[in-house]
Amino acid sequence: LLEAPSPAVLTTYRKDGSALVSPVWFRWDDGAFEVVISQDDLKLCHLSRDPRCVLVVFEAIRPFRGLEVPGVSELVECDVSSHRAAIAGRYLGVTDGARFAAERRSKPGVLLRLACHSPRVWDLSAILPT
């Protein structure tokens, strides 16, 4: 599930406590999920004020596995180019991922790292008809 280009959504929280749920690309690296967020993205504004978030990764095909990871984000200010290329490469392939990252090199970002301490995991394969 974590190696495939699985869909994912990131939930952040507005000032009034309501949730903003956004599709994101991610990768699993060194014990944490990583997501690159552009510096002008509303999600970054939310996380700077309230670092709590929830990442949900799931399969849209059999066996319909998934996981929900609540936690506190770590925002890492760095050159995100290599992270962006690696994450995009998972979804687009290495060549197109590198091109995607290169086209966005002038758009600075922040690396969100989310450790996976208490995930809720599901796997529907046991209840699906064969």
Sequence and secondary structure as in RCSB ss.txt:
>XXXX:A:sequence
LLEAPSPAVLTTYRKDGSALVSPVWFRWDDGAFEVVISQDDLKLCHLSRDPRCVLVVFEAIRPFRGLEVPGVSEL
VECDVSSHRAAIAGRYLGVTDGARFAAERRSKPGVLLRLACHSPRVWDLSAILPT
>XXXX:A:secstr
  SS   EEEEEE TTS EEEEE   EEETTEEEEEEETT HHHHHHHH  EEEEEEE SSTT EEEEEEEE EE
E S  HHHHHHHHHHHH HHHHHHHHHHTTTS EEEEEEE SS EEEEGGGTS  
